[in-house]
Amino acid sequence: MATNKIQKGDTVKVIAGKDKGKSGKVIAVADNKVLVEGINEVTKHSKASAANPKGGIIKKEAFLDVSNVMYLHKGEPARIQFEVSTTNKDGKEKRTVTRLAKVAGKPAEKI
């Protein structure tokens, strides 16, 4: 199953690193890394170009490892589970994957 637990648009909380405790929205996901809005900002030195005639120092977000963030479900950190269900329709088998959020002490809910 190639479904990622954290997806673009999810709200996550950083659980390790310099920004521990902060939360933000996922902008992009690539190779088990996530780009979170306003988190893990780094400074880049930019050379003058046609697009940026002045050049200078630019602040931008850098990728975090997916293991350093946790999904937030209704404001609470939650683990992600998958529920796979198959249905037979017109002799064809259709498989659907549903993401579920499991908050401590509560049953899993659909996301």
Secondary structure as GFF3:
##gff-version 3
##sequence-region A 1 111
A	DSSP	beta_strand	11	14	.	.	.	ID=ss1
A	DSSP	beta_strand	23	30	.	.	.	ID=ss2
A	DSSP	beta_strand	33	36	.	.	.	ID=ss3
A	DSSP	beta_strand	41	46	.	.	.	ID=ss4
A	DSSP	beta_strand	56	61	.	.	.	ID=ss5
A	DSSP	beta_strand	64	65	.	.	.	ID=ss6
A	DSSP	three_ten_helix	66	68	.	.	.	ID=ss7
A	DSSP	beta_strand	69	73	.	.	.	ID=ss8
A	DSSP	beta_strand	76	89	.	.	.	ID=ss9
A	DSSP	beta_strand	92	102	.	.	.	ID=ss10
A	DSSP	beta_strand	109	110	.	.	.	ID=ss11
###
